[in-house]
């Protein structure tokens, strides 16, 4: 028969001390950051399974299924090319404007989907949260994992578009660290948005406007030289610090030749590393601090 800790008032031992002796902890206490991280790692199979189930439920009812992960950014790129490349004519001297535009659209879509789905990571799974005990960060992490898988699939199509006019060289391998850095950045965003979405339900309604503003400020649809032509001083400095602009420029630098960038490659890599580490860690800490409140109220 297992031993049971019973508080005996006659012994005069405080309950806290008695619990410590028998290895008992408060059921509602928040785990330390390292302990929480280890628990998340222990639930890695749950995160992967939840991500797979989420993908199946989202695309399982469509005829084309997972093909939509590729078609969505491709169709967006086609629409933007017709409007901005043909009708308005924003190519600005970029020889391979189709590849330039598609890189921007695909990379932006990666972060946009992480934000839009991350905002619902908690509110869309309240039944699961209230029924089972598990680290709540598993939910936004599974969202980020789904988007990473989708982006890797979309990258195959993107490379096929780029290779039409761009030669393959060793610099193409630079997209690997670029994907890793952007994935860390997206995970931090998904975690932060998940907590914001659980506390402030109206934030979800603002996300489309925020992402549209971010789209136009990231040189997705037109050359980055448009910023240097019309902005100066602190305004240009602020725009060039835009993390999505930095990531998009890194992909363009890796996959295209003779393309004008927002800064030197070294500067862009340093900024990308800083953004990834800061947003990734800050998003994780911000979500962890609200762990006890998810699913309540």
Kinemage of the C-alpha trace (Angstrom):
@kinemage 1
@onewidth
@group {chain A} dominant
@subgroup {mainchain}
@vectorlist {calphas} color= white
{ca unk a 1} P 0.000 0.000 0.000
{ca unk a 2} L 1.532 3.420 -0.943
{ca unk a 3} L 2.412 5.796 1.839
{ca unk a 4} L 0.023 8.669 2.404
{ca unk a 5} L 0.957 12.003 3.933
{ca unk a 6} L -1.566 12.980 6.604
{ca unk a 7} L -1.408 16.286 8.424
{ca unk a 8} L -1.550 15.653 12.163
{ca unk a 9} L -2.293 18.800 14.117
{ca unk a 10} L -0.808 17.213 17.220
{ca unk a 11} L 2.655 16.993 15.714
{ca unk a 12} L 2.771 20.728 15.163
{ca unk a 13} L 4.379 20.287 11.691
{ca unk a 14} L 3.254 22.984 9.237
{ca unk a 15} L 1.500 21.734 6.125
{ca unk a 16} L 4.118 23.351 3.860
{ca unk a 17} L 6.926 21.464 5.620
{ca unk a 18} L 4.960 18.219 5.556
{ca unk a 19} L 4.386 18.612 1.813
{ca unk a 20} L 8.080 19.288 1.241
{ca unk a 21} L 9.089 16.145 3.125
{ca unk a 22} L 6.867 13.975 0.948
{ca unk a 23} L 7.660 15.659 -2.350
{ca unk a 24} L 4.221 17.228 -2.756
{ca unk a 25} L 3.658 20.471 -4.656
{ca unk a 26} L 0.734 22.809 -5.164
{ca unk a 27} L -1.475 21.657 -8.039
{ca unk a 28} L -1.933 25.220 -9.272
{ca unk a 29} L 1.645 26.473 -9.009
{ca unk a 30} L 3.457 27.787 -12.050
{ca unk a 31} L 6.474 25.727 -13.015
{ca unk a 32} L 9.858 27.363 -13.313
{ca unk a 33} L 10.949 28.312 -16.824
{ca unk a 34} L 13.482 25.478 -17.158
{ca unk a 35} L 11.117 22.948 -15.609
{ca unk a 36} L 8.358 24.115 -17.960
{ca unk a 37} L 10.699 23.747 -20.931
{ca unk a 38} L 11.562 20.182 -19.919
{ca unk a 39} L 7.886 19.369 -19.584
{ca unk a 40} L 7.232 20.742 -23.061
{ca unk a 41} L 9.980 18.510 -24.427
{ca unk a 42} L 8.330 15.532 -22.730
{ca unk a 43} L 5.131 16.425 -24.610
{ca unk a 44} L 6.865 16.727 -27.999
{ca unk a 45} L 4.998 13.690 -29.352
{ca unk a 46} L 1.683 15.228 -28.308
{ca unk a 47} L 2.638 18.483 -30.066
{ca unk a 48} L 3.513 16.624 -33.273
{ca unk a 49} L 0.309 14.548 -33.138
{ca unk a 50} L -1.828 17.630 -32.515
{ca unk a 51} L -0.177 19.431 -35.441
{ca unk a 52} L -0.866 16.469 -37.717
{ca unk a 53} L -4.485 16.274 -36.586
{ca unk a 54} L -4.911 20.019 -37.104
{ca unk a 55} L -3.613 19.762 -40.663
{ca unk a 56} L -5.926 16.847 -41.433
{ca unk a 57} L -8.986 18.593 -40.003
{ca unk a 58} L -8.242 21.851 -41.840
{ca unk a 59} L -7.591 20.410 -45.290
{ca unk a 60} L -9.311 17.042 -45.040
{ca unk a 61} L -12.658 18.379 -46.265
{ca unk a 62} L -11.233 19.912 -49.458
{ca unk a 63} L -10.746 18.101 -52.746
{ca unk a 64} L -7.150 19.245 -53.184
{ca unk a 65} L -6.183 18.687 -49.553
{ca unk a 66} L -2.585 19.576 -48.662
{ca unk a 67} L -2.061 21.020 -52.146
{ca unk a 68} L -3.662 24.225 -50.842
{ca unk a 69} L -0.550 24.866 -48.742
{ca unk a 70} L 1.215 25.522 -52.037
{ca unk a 71} L -1.667 26.986 -54.036
{ca unk a 72} L -2.528 29.725 -51.522
{ca unk a 73} L 0.792 31.647 -51.672
{ca unk a 74} L 1.143 30.866 -55.399
{ca unk a 75} L -2.281 32.356 -56.187
{ca unk a 76} L -1.542 35.363 -53.971
{ca unk a 77} L 1.699 35.911 -55.858
{ca unk a 78} L -0.137 35.659 -59.198
{ca unk a 79} L -2.747 38.232 -58.168
{ca unk a 80} L -0.129 40.622 -56.789
{ca unk a 81} L 1.983 40.241 -59.950
{ca unk a 82} L -0.954 41.143 -62.203
{ca unk a 83} L -1.856 44.189 -60.105
{ca unk a 84} L 1.541 45.501 -59.035
{ca unk a 85} L 3.807 44.088 -61.724
{ca unk a 86} L 1.636 44.545 -64.816
{ca unk a 87} L -1.102 47.097 -64.093
{ca unk a 88} L 0.699 49.484 -61.711
{ca unk a 89} L 4.216 48.586 -62.821
{ca unk a 90} L 6.127 48.581 -59.540
{ca unk a 91} L 8.957 46.288 -60.669
{ca unk a 92} L 11.346 49.247 -60.500
{ca unk a 93} L 14.059 47.804 -62.712
{ca unk a 94} L 14.133 44.353 -61.081
{ca unk a 95} L 14.926 41.976 -63.941
{ca unk a 96} L 13.426 38.842 -62.409
{ca unk a 97} L 10.444 40.528 -60.777
{ca unk a 98} L 8.359 37.325 -60.676
{ca unk a 99} L 10.928 35.579 -58.469
{ca unk a 100} L 11.432 38.767 -56.440
{ca unk a 101} L 7.698 39.061 -55.789
{ca unk a 102} L 7.126 35.354 -55.093
{ca unk a 103} L 9.914 35.241 -52.513
{ca unk a 104} L 8.327 38.156 -50.691
{ca unk a 105} L 4.815 36.690 -50.819
{ca unk a 106} L 5.827 33.171 -49.728
{ca unk a 107} L 8.035 34.376 -46.861
{ca unk a 108} L 5.452 36.895 -45.662
{ca unk a 109} L 2.699 34.242 -45.815
{ca unk a 110} L 4.796 32.037 -43.508
{ca unk a 111} L 4.765 34.617 -40.716
{ca unk a 112} L 1.238 35.835 -41.439
{ca unk a 113} L -0.230 32.332 -41.061
{ca unk a 114} L 1.683 31.804 -37.802
{ca unk a 115} L 0.199 35.008 -36.370
{ca unk a 116} L -3.366 34.448 -37.610
{ca unk a 117} L -3.525 30.860 -36.351
{ca unk a 118} L -1.556 31.581 -33.188
{ca unk a 119} L -4.135 34.136 -32.054
{ca unk a 120} L -6.703 31.287 -31.890
{ca unk a 121} L -4.419 28.665 -30.354
{ca unk a 122} L -5.974 28.984 -26.888
{ca unk a 123} L -9.499 30.228 -27.594
{ca unk a 124} L -10.003 27.583 -30.272
{ca unk a 125} L -9.053 24.716 -27.943
{ca unk a 126} L -10.823 25.574 -24.687
{ca unk a 127} L -12.496 22.160 -24.520
{ca unk a 128} L -9.148 20.405 -24.738
{ca unk a 129} L -7.589 22.749 -22.175
{ca unk a 130} L -10.369 22.217 -19.633
{ca unk a 131} L -10.434 18.458 -20.120
{ca unk a 132} L -6.734 17.584 -20.040
{ca unk a 133} L -3.667 18.688 -18.091
{ca unk a 134} L -0.688 19.523 -20.299
{ca unk a 135} L 1.623 22.513 -20.843
{ca unk a 136} L -0.525 25.033 -22.705
{ca unk a 137} L 2.379 26.170 -24.871
{ca unk a 138} L 1.907 22.872 -26.712
{ca unk a 139} L -0.989 24.466 -28.605
{ca unk a 140} L 0.759 27.499 -30.159
{ca unk a 141} L 3.825 25.324 -30.740
{ca unk a 142} L 1.706 22.873 -32.725
{ca unk a 143} L 0.367 25.832 -34.736
{ca unk a 144} L 3.931 26.937 -35.498
{ca unk a 145} L 4.880 23.370 -36.436
{ca unk a 146} L 2.007 23.182 -38.934
{ca unk a 147} L 3.144 26.419 -40.580
{ca unk a 148} L 6.762 25.257 -40.720
{ca unk a 149} L 5.676 22.090 -42.514
{ca unk a 150} L 3.513 24.086 -44.907
{ca unk a 151} L 6.334 26.511 -45.655
{ca unk a 152} L 8.800 23.725 -46.374
{ca unk a 153} L 6.315 22.293 -48.853
{ca unk a 154} L 5.760 25.708 -50.425
{ca unk a 155} L 9.527 26.202 -50.709
{ca unk a 156} L 9.670 23.426 -53.311
{ca unk a 157} L 7.342 25.441 -55.550
{ca unk a 158} L 9.171 28.688 -54.778
{ca unk a 159} L 12.516 27.184 -55.787
{ca unk a 160} L 10.950 25.904 -59.004
{ca unk a 161} L 9.802 29.468 -59.792
{ca unk a 162} L 13.164 31.013 -58.956
{ca unk a 163} L 15.237 28.480 -60.898
{ca unk a 164} L 13.593 29.501 -64.190
{ca unk a 165} L 15.820 32.597 -64.417
{ca unk a 166} L 18.272 32.260 -61.531
{ca unk a 167} L 21.342 29.967 -61.545
{ca unk a 168} L 21.714 27.426 -58.744
{ca unk a 169} L 24.772 28.035 -56.567
{ca unk a 170} L 26.067 27.389 -53.070
{ca unk a 171} L 24.408 30.556 -51.743
{ca unk a 172} L 21.071 28.761 -52.053
{ca unk a 173} L 22.100 26.797 -48.946
{ca unk a 174} L 21.747 30.031 -46.964
{ca unk a 175} L 17.978 29.577 -47.020
{ca unk a 176} L 18.453 26.811 -44.409
{ca unk a 177} L 19.624 29.139 -41.590
{ca unk a 178} L 17.127 31.735 -42.852
{ca unk a 179} L 14.270 29.236 -42.417
{ca unk a 180} L 15.530 28.280 -38.954
{ca unk a 181} L 15.762 31.908 -37.812
{ca unk a 182} L 12.339 32.826 -39.198
{ca unk a 183} L 10.820 29.705 -37.602
{ca unk a 184} L 12.144 30.746 -34.183
{ca unk a 185} L 10.783 34.239 -34.774
{ca unk a 186} L 7.367 32.836 -35.786
{ca unk a 187} L 7.234 30.544 -32.745
{ca unk a 188} L 7.753 33.540 -30.455
{ca unk a 189} L 5.046 35.476 -32.301
{ca unk a 190} L 2.614 32.541 -32.141
{ca unk a 191} L 3.168 32.178 -28.377
{ca unk a 192} L 2.710 35.898 -27.729
{ca unk a 193} L -0.380 36.105 -29.948
{ca unk a 194} L -1.888 33.049 -28.260
{ca unk a 195} L -1.795 34.761 -24.870
{ca unk a 196} L -3.033 38.059 -26.295
{ca unk a 197} L -5.895 36.283 -28.069
{ca unk a 198} L -6.916 34.489 -24.888
{ca unk a 199} L -7.057 37.686 -22.821
{ca unk a 200} L -8.213 40.251 -25.377
{ca unk a 201} L -10.721 38.669 -27.744
{ca unk a 202} L -10.981 41.832 -29.854
{ca unk a 203} L -7.330 41.541 -30.901
{ca unk a 204} L -8.382 38.925 -33.433
{ca unk a 205} L -10.377 41.565 -35.314
{ca unk a 206} L -7.333 43.844 -35.549
{ca unk a 207} L -4.916 41.242 -36.909
{ca unk a 208} L -5.949 41.588 -40.607
{ca unk a 209} L -5.283 45.349 -40.473
{ca unk a 210} L -1.958 44.874 -38.684
{ca unk a 211} L -0.818 42.261 -41.201
{ca unk a 212} L -1.883 44.402 -44.164
{ca unk a 213} L 0.114 47.323 -42.805
{ca unk a 214} L 3.066 44.970 -42.212
{ca unk a 215} L 2.735 43.674 -45.791
{ca unk a 216} L 3.117 47.116 -47.335
{ca unk a 217} L 5.985 47.960 -44.996
{ca unk a 218} L 8.026 44.871 -45.868
{ca unk a 219} L 8.824 45.500 -49.572
{ca unk a 220} L 6.846 42.417 -50.565
{ca unk a 221} L 5.098 43.906 -53.586
{ca unk a 222} L 7.718 46.363 -54.838
{ca unk a 223} L 11.499 46.840 -54.740
{ca unk a 224} L 13.041 47.882 -51.452
{ca unk a 225} L 14.563 50.866 -53.280
{ca unk a 226} L 11.133 52.527 -53.083
{ca unk a 227} L 11.837 53.120 -49.389
{ca unk a 228} L 15.250 54.685 -49.975
{ca unk a 229} L 13.760 56.965 -52.626
{ca unk a 230} L 10.932 58.320 -50.471
{ca unk a 231} L 12.077 57.943 -46.862
{ca unk a 232} L 15.012 59.494 -45.009
{ca unk a 233} L 16.432 59.710 -41.523
{ca unk a 234} L 14.707 57.882 -38.703
{ca unk a 235} L 11.792 56.838 -40.925
{ca unk a 236} L 14.082 54.894 -43.251
{ca unk a 237} L 15.976 53.472 -40.267
{ca unk a 238} L 12.722 52.233 -38.681
{ca unk a 239} L 11.530 50.613 -41.909
{ca unk a 240} L 14.856 48.853 -42.465
{ca unk a 241} L 14.660 47.384 -38.951
{ca unk a 242} L 11.366 45.694 -39.856
{ca unk a 243} L 12.019 41.994 -39.074
{ca unk a 244} L 9.944 40.695 -41.974
{ca unk a 245} L 11.781 42.995 -44.376
{ca unk a 246} L 15.042 41.570 -43.001
{ca unk a 247} L 13.962 37.956 -43.503
{ca unk a 248} L 12.588 38.591 -46.997
{ca unk a 249} L 15.817 40.315 -48.018
{ca unk a 250} L 17.856 37.354 -46.739
{ca unk a 251} L 15.891 34.935 -48.911
{ca unk a 252} L 16.278 37.227 -51.928
{ca unk a 253} L 20.005 37.515 -51.275
{ca unk a 254} L 20.297 33.722 -51.048
{ca unk a 255} L 18.270 32.863 -54.152
{ca unk a 256} L 18.798 35.784 -56.545
{ca unk a 257} L 21.778 37.460 -58.189
{ca unk a 258} L 22.281 41.175 -58.746
{ca unk a 259} L 19.472 42.209 -56.399
{ca unk a 260} L 19.545 45.437 -54.398
{ca unk a 261} L 19.145 44.830 -50.663
{ca unk a 262} L 18.036 46.993 -47.740
{ca unk a 263} L 21.494 46.616 -46.211
{ca unk a 264} L 24.672 44.595 -46.406
{ca unk a 265} L 24.244 40.796 -46.068
{ca unk a 266} L 26.248 40.834 -42.823
{ca unk a 267} L 23.990 43.503 -41.349
{ca unk a 268} L 20.870 41.581 -42.393
{ca unk a 269} L 22.108 38.339 -40.828
{ca unk a 270} L 22.963 40.080 -37.550
{ca unk a 271} L 19.533 41.730 -37.429
{ca unk a 272} L 17.800 38.428 -38.240
{ca unk a 273} L 19.636 36.619 -35.439
{ca unk a 274} L 18.805 39.350 -32.925
{ca unk a 275} L 15.127 39.475 -33.933
{ca unk a 276} L 14.804 35.693 -33.764
{ca unk a 277} L 16.407 35.322 -30.341
{ca unk a 278} L 14.630 38.312 -28.790
{ca unk a 279} L 11.139 37.557 -30.139
{ca unk a 280} L 11.505 33.799 -29.669
{ca unk a 281} L 12.572 34.062 -26.021
{ca unk a 282} L 10.310 36.999 -25.120
{ca unk a 283} L 7.277 35.285 -26.669
{ca unk a 284} L 7.990 32.102 -24.734
{ca unk a 285} L 8.422 33.928 -21.404
{ca unk a 286} L 5.319 36.056 -22.016
{ca unk a 287} L 3.195 32.972 -22.683
{ca unk a 288} L 4.691 31.045 -19.748
{ca unk a 289} L 3.813 33.821 -17.299
{ca unk a 290} L 0.129 33.425 -18.166
{ca unk a 291} L 0.096 29.617 -17.966
{ca unk a 292} L -2.211 29.412 -14.925
{ca unk a 293} L -4.943 31.556 -16.468
{ca unk a 294} L -5.572 29.759 -19.769
{ca unk a 295} L -9.007 28.183 -20.034
{ca unk a 296} L -10.386 29.897 -16.942
{ca unk a 297} L -13.247 32.348 -16.817
